[in-house]
Amino acid sequence: MLLVFQSSDLQAVVKSMSQMTGRNILIDPRVRGQVTIVSSRPMAVAAAYQVFLSALKAQGFTAVDGPEGSVRIIPVAEAKASAPVNEQDGPPRGGEQIVTHVAIGQHVAVSQLQNVLRPLMSPTSQLSVYDPANALIITDYADNVRRLLRILDRIDVPAGTAVIVVPLQNASAIDLAELVVRLSGSGVATPGVPGAPQTQIAAGGDRFSVVPDTRTNSLLLRSDNPGRIAQLRALIEKLDVPARAMGSTRVIYLRHAEALKLVEVLRGMLSAAAAGAPGAPAGVGARPPGASGAAAPSLIQADEATNSIIINASDTVYNNLRTVIEQLDVRRAQVYVEALVAEMNADRTDELGVQWAGARGVGSRTVGAAANFPAANPSIVGLATGVESVGAGLTVGVLGDTITLPNGTTVRSLGALARALQSNNLGNILSTPNLLTLDNYQAKIVIGQNVPFVTGSFATAAAATATGVGTVNPFQTIERRDIGLTLRIKPQISEGSAIRLEIYQEVSSIDPTARAGASDLVTTKRSLETKVVVDDGNTIVLGGLIQNTLTVTTQQIPLLGDIPFLGALFRFKSEDRKRTNLMIFLRPVIIRSADDGYRVTQDRYEYLRGYTRGEGPEREDIYDRLEPVQPVPPREPPARAPGQDSPATPPAKPPEGEASPAPAKP
């Protein structure tokens, strides 16, 4: 089923979900608001219900299971007292429902586990301890409960294992975690994701984990050997000391961000903090307590060759800057844009007319008359003098004997010319440019020719030579322009997978029909510049032009051309009809991971192979041209609990031939 709720009343959405799921839903009178839920492809009822629960969570409400399969929609603050108890052995099912789960500690006292888990819980959750049964009572959303249980499985290990929280006073938790692992392990640790455990095996064979917590700037230590915990704490105390009074220099290697651009942001923070601007992080640009007024200011420099940042600052300033760097140094999503430009032209010209001409010699003079229409091609006068050839179409004429005019020109003494012509010109231009670019980065694609245009012409007289004769050196100035298709796009991904696009699209070509009589090349240009917002995977129309032009040209002899029936012999009529249809469509798809990019690339590659072999399907429908790339839903990286030895295995590539359901056509 497809979910399409645009700013719908929350109670109306609840009623629709009750009909979809077949469950009785009771609504608290305080449940009010509007929600927007739009799915780009069909989904199962269970998946649709989870999306509905996420929308309730965003509004501050939740669903609580009641008796006989009923559901109650109540505020989140009251859900703690009504949350159902998970009675199964494993983790609770569901996603955005608040549940109560009882976890029994097997090896570690729950009073110690409580201190580790409480900072990891949401503000609306609740954690209680029952010491006689060594039990933890957790009330939270089902997804969070499952995450906490995975962490418990890692830290609730057999006797001898201890979990210690070591607050840091001066050093950065991220930097110190990597340093402690390198100094205490048997090898060199690879820096991981901020907040992820750094695990090593010491020389004695015992395992230990060091987990940095950036929010509290502390380290979580776990090991089976209490002596190893003591060694780690002693090492941390020695390293967590204030830097020199003049500050210390540190180098931070970036993984995704550009060092030069990130340095500009950090310098702006320091300048704002030094000026006392509101909103700057506490401690940035300020001197630590007790520092003398002679303390050196903070210095930030970028090394473009290694894409790293060099910071010389006090510990307080550095720790705040380090937190900002970790939040900005993330992998940016990409946007794959598929455009379609369809232009259809149809021209028709109808011409019909009769021309007359006659001349007779009277003595030494020649008397003549002609009904000549310049719009006709050829004209009767041109044929009479023998300087024109018969043009296109059906031409029927009668010519008399020749006579010689006093100036020596020879013409026909009598002539009649009837001409009928109908011409049709059909054109169909279809372009499908594709473009891949980073989020919030402008990209441009140009497909066409670089055509020269004459912009000026000069002829200068050279200096006279010894013979007194000068020469002329003419020259022209040329300007080259791109003629063809130009697409320029700057995407910006917003919350909820909406994409804001700044678009400029231009289609230009040389007009061969307008070349006659022109001093240079004549071009046609159709451009569009706009800003739109579109959801991931949806197709929108950016603009279009439907134009019908009718030009009627009539030339006739006064009075004679108005005579009924016979007047057709004394006039010429031409009708020119032009019809132009131009439509521009666009479809963006968000690529958040390497797996998403692989799927899009494989789809385009397979389509190209089928097209070159003649195996691809014929796509006449304009929406079918945008179907090969299916919208890729965003994926969160797998959770990594403290103590996990290695990063989670990346998702497997989709099986060959597997296709996602196509979005519904408008």
SULBEL-V117400 format. One record per residue. N is the residue number from 1. RES is the residue in three letters. D_LAST is the distance of its C-alpha to the last C-alpha in whole Angstrom. Layout:
{{N:RES:D_LAST} {N:RES:D_LAST}}
This chain:
{{1:MET:15} {2:LEU:13} {3:LEU:14} {4:VAL:13} {5:PHE:16} {6:GLN:16} {7:SER:19} {8:SER:20} {9:ASP:24} {10:LEU:25} {11:GLN:27} {12:ALA:24} {13:VAL:22} {14:VAL:25} {15:LYS:25} {16:SER:22} {17:MET:23} {18:SER:26} {19:GLN:25} {20:MET:23} {21:THR:26} {22:GLY:28} {23:ARG:31} {24:ASN:33} {25:ILE:32} {26:LEU:34} {27:ILE:34} {28:ASP:36} {29:PRO:37} {30:ARG:36} {31:VAL:33} {32:ARG:31} {33:GLY:28} {34:GLN:24} {35:VAL:22} {36:THR:19} {37:ILE:17} {38:VAL:14} {39:SER:13} {40:SER:11} {41:ARG:12} {42:PRO:14} {43:MET:18} {44:ALA:21} {45:VAL:22} {46:ALA:25} {47:ALA:23} {48:ALA:21} {49:TYR:24} {50:GLN:25} {51:VAL:22} {52:PHE:23} {53:LEU:27} {54:SER:26} {55:ALA:25} {56:LEU:28} {57:LYS:30} {58:ALA:29} {59:GLN:29} {60:GLY:33} {61:PHE:33} {62:THR:33} {63:ALA:33} {64:VAL:36} {65:ASP:37} {66:GLY:39} {67:PRO:41} {68:GLU:40} {69:GLY:37} {70:SER:36} {71:VAL:34} {72:ARG:35} {73:ILE:33} {74:ILE:36} {75:PRO:37} {76:VAL:37} {77:ALA:41} {78:GLU:42} {79:ALA:40} {80:LYS:43} {81:ALA:45} {82:SER:43} {83:ALA:41} {84:PRO:42} {85:VAL:44} {86:ASN:43} {87:GLU:46} {88:GLN:45} {89:ASP:47} {90:GLY:44} {91:PRO:41} {92:PRO:39} {93:ARG:36} {94:GLY:33} {95:GLY:31} {96:GLU:31} {97:GLN:34} {98:ILE:37} {99:VAL:40} {100:THR:44} {101:HIS:45} {102:VAL:49} {103:ALA:50} {104:ILE:53} {105:GLY:55} {106:GLN:57} {107:HIS:59} {108:VAL:58} {109:ALA:59} {110:VAL:56} {111:SER:58} {112:GLN:57} {113:LEU:54} {114:GLN:53} {115:ASN:53} {116:VAL:51} {117:LEU:48} {118:ARG:48} {119:PRO:47} {120:LEU:44} {121:MET:43} {122:SER:40} {123:PRO:42} {124:THR:41} {125:SER:42} {126:GLN:46} {127:LEU:48} {128:SER:52} {129:VAL:55} {130:TYR:57} {131:ASP:60} {132:PRO:62} {133:ALA:59} {134:ASN:58} {135:ALA:54} {136:LEU:51} {137:ILE:49} {138:ILE:46} {139:THR:43} {140:ASP:40} {141:TYR:36} {142:ALA:36} {143:ASP:35} {144:ASN:38} {145:VAL:40} {146:ARG:39} {147:ARG:40} {148:LEU:43} {149:LEU:44} {150:ARG:44} {151:ILE:46} {152:LEU:48} {153:ASP:49} {154:ARG:49} {155:ILE:52} {156:ASP:54} {157:VAL:56} {158:PRO:59} {159:ALA:62} {160:GLY:63} {161:THR:60} {162:ALA:59} {163:VAL:57} {164:ILE:58} {165:VAL:56} {166:VAL:58} {167:PRO:57} {168:LEU:57} {169:GLN:59} {170:ASN:59} {171:ALA:57} {172:SER:53} {173:ALA:52} {174:ILE:50} {175:ASP:52} {176:LEU:55} {177:ALA:53} {178:GLU:53} {179:LEU:57} {180:VAL:58} {181:VAL:56} {182:ARG:58} {183:LEU:61} {184:SER:61} {185:GLY:59} {186:SER:61} {187:GLY:58} {188:VAL:56} {189:ALA:53} {190:THR:50} {191:PRO:48} {192:GLY:45} {193:VAL:42} {194:PRO:44} {195:GLY:44} {196:ALA:44} {197:PRO:48} {198:GLN:50} {199:THR:52} {200:GLN:55} {201:ILE:58} {202:ALA:62} {203:ALA:65} {204:GLY:66} {205:GLY:63} {206:ASP:62} {207:ARG:58} {208:PHE:57} {209:SER:54} {210:VAL:53} {211:VAL:50} {212:PRO:49} {213:ASP:48} {214:THR:47} {215:ARG:46} {216:THR:50} {217:ASN:51} {218:SER:53} {219:LEU:54} {220:LEU:53} {221:LEU:56} {222:ARG:56} {223:SER:59} {224:ASP:61} {225:ASN:64} {226:PRO:65} {227:GLY:67} {228:ARG:64} {229:ILE:63} {230:ALA:66} {231:GLN:66} {232:LEU:62} {233:ARG:63} {234:ALA:66} {235:LEU:64} {236:ILE:62} {237:GLU:64} {238:LYS:66} {239:LEU:63} {240:ASP:61} {241:VAL:64} {242:PRO:64} {243:ALA:63} {244:ARG:66} {245:ALA:67} {246:MET:65} {247:GLY:62} {248:SER:61} {249:THR:59} {250:ARG:56} {251:VAL:53} {252:ILE:50} {253:TYR:48} {254:LEU:44} {255:ARG:41} {256:HIS:38} {257:ALA:39} {258:GLU:41} {259:ALA:44} {260:LEU:45} {261:LYS:42} {262:LEU:42} {263:VAL:46} {264:GLU:45} {265:VAL:43} {266:LEU:46} {267:ARG:49} {268:GLY:47} {269:MET:47} {270:LEU:51} {271:SER:51} {272:ALA:49} {273:ALA:51} {274:ALA:55} {275:ALA:54} {276:GLY:53} {277:ALA:50} {278:PRO:48} {279:GLY:45} {280:ALA:47} {281:PRO:47} {282:ALA:51} {283:GLY:54} {284:VAL:52} {285:GLY:54} {286:ALA:57} {287:ARG:60} {288:PRO:61} {289:PRO:63} {290:GLY:67} {291:ALA:66} {292:SER:68} {293:GLY:67} {294:ALA:68} {295:ALA:65} {296:ALA:63} {297:PRO:60} {298:SER:57} {299:LEU:56} {300:ILE:53} {301:GLN:52} {302:ALA:50} {303:ASP:51} {304:GLU:48} {305:ALA:50} {306:THR:49} {307:ASN:46} {308:SER:48} {309:ILE:49} {310:ILE:53} {311:ILE:54} {312:ASN:57} {313:ALA:57} {314:SER:59} {315:ASP:58} {316:THR:56} {317:VAL:54} {318:TYR:53} {319:ASN:52} {320:ASN:49} {321:LEU:48} {322:ARG:48} {323:THR:46} {324:VAL:43} {325:ILE:43} {326:GLU:42} {327:GLN:39} {328:LEU:38} {329:ASP:39} {330:VAL:36} {331:ARG:34} {332:ARG:31} {333:ALA:27} {334:GLN:26} {335:VAL:22} {336:TYR:21} {337:VAL:19} {338:GLU:17} {339:ALA:17} {340:LEU:16} {341:VAL:18} {342:ALA:18} {343:GLU:21} {344:MET:22} {345:ASN:25} {346:ALA:27} {347:ASP:31} {348:ARG:33} {349:THR:37} {350:ASP:40} {351:GLU:43} {352:LEU:46} {353:GLY:50} {354:VAL:53} {355:GLN:56} {356:TRP:60} {357:ALA:63} {358:GLY:67} {359:ALA:70} {360:ARG:73} {361:GLY:77} {362:VAL:79} {363:GLY:82} {364:SER:81} {365:ARG:78} {366:THR:75} {367:VAL:73} {368:GLY:69} {369:ALA:66} {370:ALA:62} {371:ALA:59} {372:ASN:57} {373:PHE:53} {374:PRO:52} {375:ALA:48} {376:ALA:49} {377:ASN:49} {378:PRO:52} {379:SER:54} {380:ILE:58} {381:VAL:60} {382:GLY:59} {383:LEU:59} {384:ALA:63} {385:THR:64} {386:GLY:62} {387:VAL:60} {388:GLU:57} {389:SER:55} {390:VAL:53} {391:GLY:50} {392:ALA:46} {393:GLY:46} {394:LEU:49} {395:THR:52} {396:VAL:55} {397:GLY:58} {398:VAL:62} {399:LEU:64} {400:GLY:68} {401:ASP:71} {402:THR:71} {403:ILE:73} {404:THR:74} {405:LEU:74} {406:PRO:76} {407:ASN:75} {408:GLY:75} {409:THR:71} {410:THR:70} {411:VAL:68} {412:ARG:67} {413:SER:69} {414:LEU:67} {415:GLY:63} {416:ALA:60} {417:LEU:56} {418:ALA:53} {419:ARG:50} {420:ALA:46} {421:LEU:43} {422:GLN:40} {423:SER:38} {424:ASN:34} {425:ASN:32} {426:LEU:29} {427:GLY:27} {428:ASN:24} {429:ILE:23} {430:LEU:21} {431:SER:21} {432:THR:20} {433:PRO:22} {434:ASN:22} {435:LEU:23} {436:LEU:25} {437:THR:27} {438:LEU:28} {439:ASP:27} {440:ASN:28} {441:TYR:30} {442:GLN:29} {443:ALA:28} {444:LYS:29} {445:ILE:28} {446:VAL:30} {447:ILE:30} {448:GLY:32} {449:GLN:36} {450:ASN:38} {451:VAL:40} {452:PRO:43} {453:PHE:44} {454:VAL:47} {455:THR:48} {456:GLY:51} {457:SER:55} {458:PHE:58} {459:ALA:62} {460:THR:64} {461:ALA:68} {462:ALA:70} {463:ALA:73} {464:ALA:76} {465:THR:78} {466:ALA:82} {467:THR:82} {468:GLY:80} {469:VAL:77} {470:GLY:74} {471:THR:70} {472:VAL:67} {473:ASN:64} {474:PRO:61} {475:PHE:57} {476:GLN:54} {477:THR:51} {478:ILE:48} {479:GLU:45} {480:ARG:42} {481:ARG:38} {482:ASP:35} {483:ILE:33} {484:GLY:30} {485:LEU:27} {486:THR:27} {487:LEU:25} {488:ARG:26} {489:ILE:24} {490:LYS:25} {491:PRO:23} {492:GLN:24} {493:ILE:23} {494:SER:23} {495:GLU:24} {496:GLY:21} {497:SER:20} {498:ALA:18} {499:ILE:19} {500:ARG:21} {501:LEU:21} {502:GLU:23} {503:ILE:22} {504:TYR:24} {505:GLN:23} {506:GLU:26} {507:VAL:26} {508:SER:29} {509:SER:32} {510:ILE:35} {511:ASP:35} {512:PRO:38} {513:THR:38} {514:ALA:39} {515:ARG:42} {516:ALA:45} {517:GLY:47} {518:ALA:45} {519:SER:47} {520:ASP:45} {521:LEU:41} {522:VAL:39} {523:THR:35} {524:THR:32} {525:LYS:29} {526:ARG:26} {527:SER:25} {528:LEU:23} {529:GLU:24} {530:THR:22} {531:LYS:21} {532:VAL:18} {533:VAL:17} {534:VAL:14} {535:ASP:14} {536:ASP:15} {537:GLY:13} {538:ASN:10} {539:THR:9} {540:ILE:10} {541:VAL:11} {542:LEU:15} {543:GLY:16} {544:GLY:17} {545:LEU:20} {546:ILE:20} {547:GLN:24} {548:ASN:27} {549:THR:30} {550:LEU:33} {551:THR:37} {552:VAL:40} {553:THR:43} {554:THR:46} {555:GLN:50} {556:GLN:53} {557:ILE:57} {558:PRO:57} {559:LEU:58} {560:LEU:58} {561:GLY:55} {562:ASP:54} {563:ILE:56} {564:PRO:54} {565:PHE:54} {566:LEU:57} {567:GLY:55} {568:ALA:52} {569:LEU:55} {570:PHE:56} {571:ARG:52} {572:PHE:49} {573:LYS:45} {574:SER:42} {575:GLU:39} {576:ASP:36} {577:ARG:32} {578:LYS:30} {579:ARG:26} {580:THR:24} {581:ASN:20} {582:LEU:19} {583:MET:16} {584:ILE:15} {585:PHE:13} {586:LEU:14} {587:ARG:13} {588:PRO:16} {589:VAL:17} {590:ILE:20} {591:ILE:23} {592:ARG:26} {593:SER:29} {594:ALA:30} {595:ASP:28} {596:ASP:25} {597:GLY:26} {598:TYR:28} {599:ARG:24} {600:VAL:23} {601:THR:26} {602:GLN:26} {603:ASP:23} {604:ARG:23} {605:TYR:27} {606:GLU:26} {607:TYR:23} {608:LEU:26} {609:ARG:29} {610:GLY:27} {611:TYR:26} {612:THR:30} {613:ARG:31} {614:GLY:29} {615:GLU:27} {616:GLY:24} {617:PRO:21} {618:GLU:20} {619:ARG:17} {620:GLU:16} {621:ASP:12} {622:ILE:11} {623:TYR:9} {624:ASP:12} {625:ARG:14} {626:LEU:13} {627:GLU:13} {628:PRO:16} {629:VAL:17} {630:GLN:15} {631:PRO:16} {632:VAL:19} {633:PRO:20} {634:PRO:23} {635:ARG:27} {636:GLU:30} {637:PRO:33} {638:PRO:35} {639:ALA:38} {640:ARG:41} {641:ALA:44} {642:PRO:48} {643:GLY:50} {644:GLN:47} {645:ASP:49} {646:SER:46} {647:PRO:42} {648:ALA:40} {649:THR:39} {650:PRO:36} {651:PRO:33} {652:ALA:33} {653:LYS:31} {654:PRO:28} {655:PRO:29} {656:GLU:29} {657:GLY:26} {658:GLU:24} {659:ALA:21} {660:SER:18} {661:PRO:15} {662:ALA:12} {663:PRO:9} {664:ALA:6} {665:LYS:4} {666:PRO:0}}
